[in-house]
Amino acid sequence: MTRSPATPLPPPTARRRLRETAALTQAQLAERVGVTRETVRAWESGRTTPRGRKREAYAKLLNTLAEQAAARRAEPVPAAEPAPVSEAGSEAGSEAAPKAASETASEAVPVVVAVGAGSAEAPEKAVDSLVLPARPLDERGSAPESAARSAPESEAAPQPEPRPGPAALTPAQAFDALYEFGAPALVRQTFLLTGRRELARESVERAFQVAWEHWPEVARDRDPVGWVRATAYEYALSPWHRFRLRHRRPEPPPADPGDRTLLNTLLRLPPPHRRTLLLYDGVGLGLPETAAETEASTPAAANRLLHAREAVADRLPELADPQVLHRRLAELASAERLRAARPPTVRLGSERRARFWTRAAIAFTVALIGTTALTLRTAPTHYEPPVSPGETVRGVPPKVAPGALSDEELELRQRLRDQLQDGPERLAPRLE
């Protein structure tokens, strides 16, 4: 059986741009395709790729949106007729101009976006929030061309002067802002995940170093704190830490007996259950987002969450309520004095680490080339079978040296010499 080739899809950034140009929300597009909003979000961020019938429906819808956008751009813009100006109209126009200018400038003004917020059932459990631009800015600090094309244009109406927007941040400044906001909360969350203060700080710093190495990807991500959080959790839960000498020694437990009991209860949970419980009841993520971050299906994440809650409630019955558990986790994380390094230190550490591995790769490549050249120079050009070593054979009589012949031997030798070399004489018949 032969399979038909998959329908080509535009890049994730183009998918999001087509949806925004058509003035559709993720929920509306998800309803038209027949999937959830979290699935559309994963498609637009590039984390997952649609397959099967969903891919066909998604590709068909994107093609339709692209055709509609091209048709709108091809239509000529009619000139607007000047409306009669009255006293009331002049006042309304004076109020509408600043409003239009504010709407135009709002595309480049940073807004507050909740990162890692929970579902609609428990919005108060959101922990992380980050100031991010509503849309990605280019190098000049202006909105993309797609946003400028989507804005209505009127040649007859006077265009208000745009307000000067904030200067574009450099990559280092944007990284420092992300680190200063997300690092303290991530260190406390990682401490609840591992129970070790030094490992929590090291995991968050290593995650931000990896984020700085992949900064173009992280800067375009819809949830940069979630990107760093997933990397920090993976590093903190690595089983190789048990072989490190500095992590074999136990750290002092919390001073409060209740906090000590809760932390021990969390550490007794399996790592997947502990991570799911922390993301859902601690951070406040929704169940689909928790499943996506833990790389599990939604039923599997729900099963892990139920088992983790049952284990915690069996030992601490007062934490059976999720709201109470969320508050106790926040209190336990806030009770510890956990500090993170400064952003420049993390960036310099990431750059030193990148230089080290780059030089190590270059040195290994040069050594490999030198070894290969030496082998080709000194290797034999033909096969020479090895000479087998000698072995001692026993039971063979020694070789006797020649000596003087006896009289019988001399007589026999003389007889042999006297006979004909051609053989015995030919016998001929005789007459009697």
ChimeraX attribute file (.defattr): number of C-alpha atoms within 10 A of each C-alpha:
attribute: neighborCount
match mode: 1-to-1
recipient: residues
	/A:1	3
	/A:2	4
	/A:3	5
	/A:4	6
	/A:5	6
	/A:6	10
	/A:7	13
	/A:8	9
	/A:9	17
	/A:10	12
	/A:11	13
	/A:12	18
	/A:13	13
	/A:14	14
	/A:15	22
	/A:16	20
	/A:17	17
	/A:18	22
	/A:19	19
	/A:20	16
	/A:21	18
	/A:22	13
	/A:23	11
	/A:24	13
	/A:25	14
	/A:26	19
	/A:27	16
	/A:28	15
	/A:29	18
	/A:30	18
	/A:31	13
	/A:32	12
	/A:33	19
	/A:34	12
	/A:35	14
	/A:36	15
	/A:37	17
	/A:38	16
	/A:39	20
	/A:40	25
	/A:41	18
	/A:42	17
	/A:43	19
	/A:44	22
	/A:45	19
	/A:46	14
	/A:47	12
	/A:48	14
	/A:49	15
	/A:50	16
	/A:51	12
	/A:52	9
	/A:53	10
	/A:54	14
	/A:55	17
	/A:56	17
	/A:57	17
	/A:58	24
	/A:59	19
	/A:60	15
	/A:61	17
	/A:62	20
	/A:63	15
	/A:64	13
	/A:65	18
	/A:66	19
	/A:67	12
	/A:68	15
	/A:69	15
	/A:70	11
	/A:71	10
	/A:72	13
	/A:73	12
	/A:74	9
	/A:75	8
	/A:76	7
	/A:77	12
	/A:78	10
	/A:79	11
	/A:80	11
	/A:81	10
	/A:82	8
	/A:83	8
	/A:84	7
	/A:85	11
	/A:86	10
	/A:87	8
	/A:88	9
	/A:89	12
	/A:90	12
	/A:91	11
	/A:92	12
	/A:93	14
	/A:94	11
	/A:95	11
	/A:96	12
	/A:97	15
	/A:98	15
	/A:99	12
	/A:100	14
	/A:101	15
	/A:102	14
	/A:103	13
	/A:104	18
	/A:105	17
	/A:106	17
	/A:107	20
	/A:108	22
	/A:109	20
	/A:110	14
	/A:111	14
	/A:112	11
	/A:113	16
	/A:114	15
	/A:115	20
	/A:116	25
	/A:117	21
	/A:118	24
	/A:119	17
	/A:120	8
	/A:121	8
	/A:122	14
	/A:123	13
	/A:124	12
	/A:125	20
	/A:126	20
	/A:127	17
	/A:128	18
	/A:129	15
	/A:130	18
	/A:131	14
	/A:132	21
	/A:133	15
	/A:134	15
	/A:135	17
	/A:136	15
	/A:137	15
	/A:138	11
	/A:139	11
	/A:140	9
	/A:141	15
	/A:142	20
	/A:143	20
	/A:144	15
	/A:145	9
	/A:146	12
	/A:147	15
	/A:148	13
	/A:149	12
	/A:150	15
	/A:151	10
	/A:152	7
	/A:153	14
	/A:154	13
	/A:155	11
	/A:156	11
	/A:157	12
	/A:158	8
	/A:159	12
	/A:160	11
	/A:161	9
	/A:162	13
	/A:163	12
	/A:164	9
	/A:165	14
	/A:166	12
	/A:167	12
	/A:168	15
	/A:169	14
	/A:170	10
	/A:171	13
	/A:172	14
	/A:173	13
	/A:174	14
	/A:175	21
	/A:176	17
	/A:177	16
	/A:178	20
	/A:179	23
	/A:180	14
	/A:181	16
	/A:182	22
	/A:183	24
	/A:184	16
	/A:185	20
	/A:186	26
	/A:187	26
	/A:188	25
	/A:189	27
	/A:190	27
	/A:191	23
	/A:192	25
	/A:193	22
	/A:194	20
	/A:195	21
	/A:196	17
	/A:197	20
	/A:198	17
	/A:199	20
	/A:200	27
	/A:201	24
	/A:202	18
	/A:203	24
	/A:204	31
	/A:205	27
	/A:206	20
	/A:207	25
	/A:208	28
	/A:209	23
	/A:210	19
	/A:211	22
	/A:212	21
	/A:213	16
	/A:214	11
	/A:215	18
	/A:216	11
	/A:217	12
	/A:218	19
	/A:219	18
	/A:220	13
	/A:221	16
	/A:222	16
	/A:223	18
	/A:224	20
	/A:225	24
	/A:226	19
	/A:227	17
	/A:228	25
	/A:229	26
	/A:230	14
	/A:231	19
	/A:232	25
	/A:233	22
	/A:234	15
	/A:235	20
	/A:236	24
	/A:237	17
	/A:238	10
	/A:239	9
	/A:240	9
	/A:241	14
	/A:242	11
	/A:243	9
	/A:244	9
	/A:245	8
	/A:246	11
	/A:247	13
	/A:248	10
	/A:249	9
	/A:250	9
	/A:251	11
	/A:252	9
	/A:253	14
	/A:254	16
	/A:255	10
	/A:256	10
	/A:257	10
	/A:258	13
	/A:259	18
	/A:260	14
	/A:261	15
	/A:262	20
	/A:263	21
	/A:264	14
	/A:265	18
	/A:266	24
	/A:267	15
	/A:268	13
	/A:269	17
	/A:270	11
	/A:271	15
	/A:272	16
	/A:273	23
	/A:274	22
	/A:275	27
	/A:276	25
	/A:277	28
	/A:278	23
	/A:279	25
	/A:280	27
	/A:281	24
	/A:282	25
	/A:283	24
	/A:284	24
	/A:285	26
	/A:286	22
	/A:287	20
	/A:288	21
	/A:289	23
	/A:290	26
	/A:291	21
	/A:292	18
	/A:293	19
	/A:294	19
	/A:295	11
	/A:296	14
	/A:297	14
	/A:298	16
	/A:299	12
	/A:300	12
	/A:301	23
	/A:302	20
	/A:303	13
	/A:304	20
	/A:305	24
	/A:306	14
	/A:307	15
	/A:308	24
	/A:309	20
	/A:310	15
	/A:311	18
	/A:312	19
	/A:313	16
	/A:314	13
	/A:315	13
	/A:316	15
	/A:317	11
	/A:318	11
	/A:319	19
	/A:320	16
	/A:321	11
	/A:322	13
	/A:323	15
	/A:324	13
	/A:325	21
	/A:326	20
	/A:327	14
	/A:328	17
	/A:329	23
	/A:330	18
	/A:331	12
	/A:332	21
	/A:333	20
	/A:334	13
	/A:335	14
	/A:336	13
	/A:337	8
	/A:338	16
	/A:339	14
	/A:340	19
	/A:341	15
	/A:342	13
	/A:343	21
	/A:344	14
	/A:345	12
	/A:346	21
	/A:347	21
	/A:348	13
	/A:349	15
	/A:350	21
	/A:351	14
	/A:352	12
	/A:353	15
	/A:354	15
	/A:355	12
	/A:356	12
	/A:357	11
	/A:358	12
	/A:359	12
	/A:360	12
	/A:361	12
	/A:362	12
	/A:363	12
	/A:364	12
	/A:365	12
	/A:366	12
	/A:367	12
	/A:368	12
	/A:369	12
	/A:370	12
	/A:371	12
	/A:372	11
	/A:373	12
	/A:374	11
	/A:375	11
	/A:376	11
	/A:377	10
	/A:378	8
	/A:379	9
	/A:380	9
	/A:381	8
	/A:382	6
	/A:383	6
	/A:384	7
	/A:385	6
	/A:386	6
	/A:387	6
	/A:388	6
	/A:389	5
	/A:390	6
	/A:391	6
	/A:392	4
	/A:393	6
	/A:394	6
	/A:395	5
	/A:396	6
	/A:397	6
	/A:398	6
	/A:399	6
	/A:400	6
	/A:401	5
	/A:402	6
	/A:403	6
	/A:404	7
	/A:405	10
	/A:406	9
	/A:407	9
	/A:408	9
	/A:409	11
	/A:410	11
	/A:411	12
	/A:412	12
	/A:413	12
	/A:414	11
	/A:415	10
	/A:416	10
	/A:417	10
	/A:418	9
	/A:419	11
	/A:420	9
	/A:421	8
	/A:422	6
	/A:423	7
	/A:424	8
	/A:425	8
	/A:426	5
	/A:427	6
	/A:428	5
	/A:429	5
	/A:430	5
	/A:431	3
	/A:432	3
